[in-house]
Amino acid sequence: MANLKNIKKILVVYKKSTFEIYQSSKDRFVMEFIRKKTKDVEAMKQSDNIQKHSLDKIISVVDKSGINYDIMYRADLTEINNKDLVISVGGDGTFLEVSHYIRNGIPVLGVNSNPERSIGYFCCTHAEKFEIYLNEIEKKTYNLFEQA
């Protein structure tokens, strides 16, 4: 059974929130929409904050582990080689997108960035329990590399 000591290189892949994507839009109607104080816009801002908090928490835990890591936005993905673990931060869409770029049987750990609003059937944890989950891998109470 492998544990974190066998992991030398991690790739953290994240999604952007709808609000973050809308903020970079050049469409004036989109920009007018997100400037409004509607319930929808406020919900998008709240979701954006939750997702950013989740990514920050996960990066903090990985950073604390001392393992070498890279961070990549999911739209920038290319073939993933030379990593020992990929951490997908988002929901099922992010997890499935990551899976299309994986080579050489690299395991993917799905972390739901916003469990209240994001479907995460393929995600085995969320940001608040991420460190506990990694500790279980470290203690070998969870086999990340077990074949289904």
N, C-alpha and C positions, 0 to 999 in steps of 0.2 A: 504494500500500500504506500503510495507517495504522499508526501506532505509538503509544506511550504519550503522546507530546506532544499527540495528538489527543484523549486521554481526559481529561476535566475532572471527571467525576463517576462514582464507582464505588459499587455496592451489593454488600456482602458478605452472603450469606445462608448461615446455618449450621444444622446439625441438632443436636439434643441427644442425648446418649447415653441408652441404656436406663437406666443407673444414675442419671443426672441426672433423668430423668422419674420413676423410681421414688422418688427421694428426696423429691419434692414430692407424692407420693401421700398421700391421706387414708385409704386403706384399711389397716387395722391388719395384715392378713395380708401385704400387700406390705411394710410397714415391718418386720415381724418377719422376713420373708425376707431383706431386705437387711442386717439386723443380724448375720446368721449369717456365719460364716467358712467358707463352702463354696467349692468350686472354681468354681462358677458365679458366685457373688457376687464372688470375687476376679478372675475374668476380666472381669466387667462393670466393676469398678473400674479395671482395667488399660486397658480400652478407653476408658473415660471420660477417663483421664489422657492417652492418646494423642490423642484427639479435641480435648481442650482445648489440648494442646501444639500441634497442627496449626493450630487457629484462632488462637492467640497468635502463632505464627510468620507466618502469612499477614497478620494485622493489622500486625505489625511491619514486614513488607516493604512493604505498601501505605502505611503511615504514613511510612516512610522515603522513599517515592517522591514525597511532597509532594502527591499527588493527593487532592482532596476525596473523602471516602467516608462512607458510612453502613453500619451493621451491623444485620441483622434476623434474628430467629429465623424459620425457615421456616413455622411455624404462624401467624405474624402477617402473612404476605404479603397484599398487595392488588395491584391493577394497578400494574405497574412502567413508569413513564414517566420522562422527563427524566434518564436515566442513560446513560452512554456504554459502560458495561461492567458486567455482573453476574458476580460470582465466587461460584460455588456450592461450599460447603465441606461435604462429606458423601460420599455415594455416588450411585448412579444414581437412587435415590428422591428425593433432594434436588434433583438436576439436573432430573429430570422434573417435579417439583412447581414449581420455578422457571419452567420453560418455559410453564406454563399462565398465568402472570401477565405475561409479557413482551409489550410492545407496541412497535411501530415498529421492528422488526428489531434490537433491542439484542442484541449478542453475549453469550453466556454462556460463561464459562471454568470448567470443572469441575475441582475439586481434591478428590482422594480423601483424606478425613481419617484413614482407618485402612486402608491397603491390605492388611494382614494379615487383616482381618475384614470388609471392606466391598467389595461389588461396585462397580466403577467403570469400566465399559466406556465411558461417556460422559465420563469424567474423563481429561484429557490429562496430568495431573501429580499430584504429592502435595506435602505441605508441605516436605519436605527439598529438593525441586528447584524449588519455586515461584519463588524469586528468579531462578534461572537461566532459567526459562521466561519470566518477565517481561522479563529482559534481552534475550532473543532477539527478543521483540516490539519492544523499544526499538531494537535494531540492525536491525530489519526482516528478520531471517532467518526469521521465522515470520509468516505473514499471518493475523492473528486475524479479519480481516473478509472473508476469501475466501469466496465463495458456493460451496456444494457442488453 
